[in-house]
C-alpha cells in the first residue's frame, strides 16, 4: 500500500470520531454548542499546524498564531464588502477599500500571503535551534501583532474589524479538520517527516546521517503555517469579527496547552489534547461565571480558564512530559498494549 | 545639548532596568539552562508584596522597597522549589514551556484572588522629584536607577568572584557535573542563582512600579520581553552580554523614539524584534559573545 492510501486508512478513525462528535452536537446541542464546536475545530486545525513543525522538529514554537492572524486579517480585508469597508477602513492602502474579491480568490490570496511570510520567516528561523529558535518564533508573533495594532488604515488597529461575511458552518470546519489530520499524518510518515523527527531526537546524529536539517525544517514550517492560516481563515469567516488580540498570546497559550497535554510527537496527540483541553476549558469557563451547583451559589472567579491552561501545561510537563499519547497514534495503542500483555504472559519484562 | 543629555540619561536609566532583568534571566540560564519565562512574574509578585504589605500593615512608604525586593527573591526561590525542580533534567524546551505555564498560573491566580484592574502602590516622595544641575532639571528617579544598577552589578561581581557559591555558579555554567564532583550541593547553587535573579528583578520592580504607580497581574509581561531581547542581543546566558544587551536596548529604544517620525513610532517594538531576529540568525553568539566550541552539546 502506498503512503497516500495507507495514511487515508489511518485517518478513518479520527475522521469518524470528529464527524461523530460534530453530528452529536448538531443533533442534540443548542446553537451555542454548535458555536463552541466550530471554534474547537478551528483550534484543532491550528494545533495540527503547530504539531507539524513543533512536534516533529522538537523545537518549541510560540509564533504559529501569527500565521492565523495574517491569514485571518487578509481574508477579512479582501472579502468584506466595499460598502462596509468604506466605513471601516476608508482610504486603505493599495486602494483595498475599493476592491472586494470573491470568496475563493480571497481565501487563496490570503493563504498565498501567509505562505510568503512563512517562507521569508522560515528561511531565517530554520537556521536556529533550541532556545534561540523559540525566541525567534516569539519575535515573529510580536512583530505581526505590533503591525496589526499599528497599521490602523488597513486593520483598524486595536479596534475590532467587524462585518466580515459569515460563510462557514460546522460541517465545513469538520471537513477541513479531517483534511488537516490527513495532511499532518501524511507529513509525519513521509520521508521529510521521518528525517525531521530524527533531527528532533538527535540533531547531531541526524546531521551525520546526511539529513538536510534546514530544508526539512523549512518544509514543516511552511506546511504548519498553511494549516494555521487555514484555521485563522475558518475562524474569521465564521466569527465575522476579529481583533489583534484574537491572535496573540492567549490563543498561543490555549493551543500550546492542547498540544502539550496530548503529546506533540503524534498527530493523535494533537487531536486528543485538543479535545480534552477544549472540554476542560468550557467547564472552567462556566465555573468562571459563578454558577449555582447543587444549590451552592459559587462566586464569580475570572481567571479560572487561564489558570486551567497554565496548570495543564505545568502538570503534564511534570508528570507526563511526552503527553497523553507519547509516540503513539490511536491505531498504535491497541497493538502496543497487546504486545506488552503477550510479553508479560511469556515472562518477558 | 540639554536635550541630548536628557535623552542619554533616559537611555542609561531604561537600559539599566533592562540590564537588571536580563542579568537575572542570564544567571539562571547559565547555571541550569532554564529560560525562565516566569521572570516577569517576579516583578509582579514583588509589586503585589508591596501592595499587600501596605494594605494590611501600613508601614512607612520607604519600607516597601525592601519588601518588594524580598518578595521577588522569595518568589524566585519558590518557583525553583515547586515548579522547576521536577523538570530540572528535562530538555531545555520542557523547562521553557513549564516556566511559560508558571507565568500563566501566577497571572491568573492574581486575577482570581485580587482583580484584573490595576491597584495603586505609592512611592516615596524623594524618589519622584527633580533636581537642578545648572540649567538642567534632572529626575531623581533616573539618576537613582542608573546608580542602583551600578551598585547591584558591583554586588553581583563580588558575589561571583569572592564567594564559594559564586565561584560554583560560574563553574556550573561551564560544567555542572564537575561542580558536584567537588562536593558542592547542586540545590544550593541553583537556589542561589534563583535568589540572585529574584533580588535583581525586585530592584528593577521598585523602579518599574514607581514609574507606573500601580500594580496589575500582567505588568511583568512587557519587561520580560525586553529582558529577552537584551539577553539575545548580548548572547543568551552570558552575564556580560546581558549587561551590554540591556544598555544597548535602552539606547536603541530611546534613539528610535527620538528619530522615528510620529506616524511610525508605534512600530518601534517591531523594529526591536526584527533586530532580535537578525542577531539570532547572523550572530547567534550575541554582540559581545564568542562562538563557543560545544562539542557534543552542540544543538
HADDOCK unambig.tbl for C-alpha pairs under 7 A between the chains (distance, minus, plus):
assign (segid A and resid 60 and name CA) (segid B and resid 93 and name CA) 6.14 0.50 0.50
assign (segid A and resid 124 and name CA) (segid B and resid 281 and name CA) 6.22 0.50 0.50
assign (segid A and resid 127 and name CA) (segid B and resid 281 and name CA) 6.94 0.50 0.50
assign (segid A and resid 128 and name CA) (segid B and resid 281 and name CA) 6.86 0.50 0.50
assign (segid A and resid 129 and name CA) (segid B and resid 299 and name CA) 6.45 0.50 0.50
assign (segid A and resid 130 and name CA) (segid B and resid 93 and name CA) 6.94 0.50 0.50
assign (segid A and resid 132 and name CA) (segid B and resid 280 and name CA) 6.59 0.50 0.50
assign (segid A and resid 136 and name CA) (segid B and resid 277 and name CA) 5.76 0.50 0.50
assign (segid A and resid 139 and name CA) (segid B and resid 273 and name CA) 5.37 0.50 0.50
assign (segid A and resid 139 and name CA) (segid B and resid 277 and name CA) 6.85 0.50 0.50
assign (segid A and resid 142 and name CA) (segid B and resid 270 and name CA) 6.95 0.50 0.50
assign (segid A and resid 143 and name CA) (segid B and resid 270 and name CA) 4.54 0.50 0.50
assign (segid A and resid 143 and name CA) (segid B and resid 273 and name CA) 6.45 0.50 0.50
assign (segid A and resid 146 and name CA) (segid B and resid 267 and name CA) 6.29 0.50 0.50
assign (segid A and resid 146 and name CA) (segid B and resid 269 and name CA) 6.98 0.50 0.50
assign (segid A and resid 146 and name CA) (segid B and resid 270 and name CA) 5.96 0.50 0.50
assign (segid A and resid 147 and name CA) (segid B and resid 267 and name CA) 6.70 0.50 0.50
assign (segid A and resid 150 and name CA) (segid B and resid 266 and name CA) 6.02 0.50 0.50
assign (segid A and resid 150 and name CA) (segid B and resid 267 and name CA) 6.62 0.50 0.50
assign (segid A and resid 203 and name CA) (segid B and resid 299 and name CA) 6.22 0.50 0.50
assign (segid A and resid 204 and name CA) (segid B and resid 299 and name CA) 7.00 0.50 0.50
assign (segid A and resid 301 and name CA) (segid B and resid 112 and name CA) 5.31 0.50 0.50
assign (segid A and resid 302 and name CA) (segid B and resid 111 and name CA) 6.57 0.50 0.50
assign (segid A and resid 302 and name CA) (segid B and resid 112 and name CA) 5.53 0.50 0.50
assign (segid A and resid 303 and name CA) (segid B and resid 108 and name CA) 4.80 0.50 0.50
assign (segid A and resid 303 and name CA) (segid B and resid 109 and name CA) 6.97 0.50 0.50
assign (segid A and resid 303 and name CA) (segid B and resid 111 and name CA) 5.44 0.50 0.50
assign (segid A and resid 303 and name CA) (segid B and resid 112 and name CA) 5.25 0.50 0.50
assign (segid A and resid 304 and name CA) (segid B and resid 108 and name CA) 6.84 0.50 0.50
assign (segid A and resid 304 and name CA) (segid B and resid 112 and name CA) 6.84 0.50 0.50
assign (segid A and resid 306 and name CA) (segid B and resid 104 and name CA) 6.57 0.50 0.50
assign (segid A and resid 306 and name CA) (segid B and resid 105 and name CA) 6.98 0.50 0.50
assign (segid A and resid 306 and name CA) (segid B and resid 108 and name CA) 5.80 0.50 0.50
assign (segid A and resid 307 and name CA) (segid B and resid 104 and name CA) 6.57 0.50 0.50
assign (segid A and resid 307 and name CA) (segid B and resid 105 and name CA) 4.86 0.50 0.50
assign (segid A and resid 307 and name CA) (segid B and resid 108 and name CA) 5.24 0.50 0.50
assign (segid A and resid 307 and name CA) (segid B and resid 109 and name CA) 6.70 0.50 0.50
assign (segid A and resid 310 and name CA) (segid B and resid 101 and name CA) 4.26 0.50 0.50
assign (segid A and resid 310 and name CA) (segid B and resid 102 and name CA) 6.28 0.50 0.50
assign (segid A and resid 310 and name CA) (segid B and resid 104 and name CA) 5.12 0.50 0.50
assign (segid A and resid 310 and name CA) (segid B and resid 105 and name CA) 4.95 0.50 0.50
assign (segid A and resid 311 and name CA) (segid B and resid 101 and name CA) 6.66 0.50 0.50
assign (segid A and resid 311 and name CA) (segid B and resid 105 and name CA) 6.55 0.50 0.50
assign (segid A and resid 313 and name CA) (segid B and resid 98 and name CA) 6.46 0.50 0.50
assign (segid A and resid 313 and name CA) (segid B and resid 101 and name CA) 5.37 0.50 0.50
assign (segid A and resid 314 and name CA) (segid B and resid 98 and name CA) 5.05 0.50 0.50
assign (segid A and resid 314 and name CA) (segid B and resid 101 and name CA) 5.38 0.50 0.50
assign (segid A and resid 314 and name CA) (segid B and resid 102 and name CA) 6.70 0.50 0.50
assign (segid A and resid 317 and name CA) (segid B and resid 94 and name CA) 6.72 0.50 0.50
assign (segid A and resid 317 and name CA) (segid B and resid 98 and name CA) 6.60 0.50 0.50
assign (segid A and resid 318 and name CA) (segid B and resid 86 and name CA) 6.06 0.50 0.50
assign (segid A and resid 318 and name CA) (segid B and resid 87 and name CA) 6.19 0.50 0.50
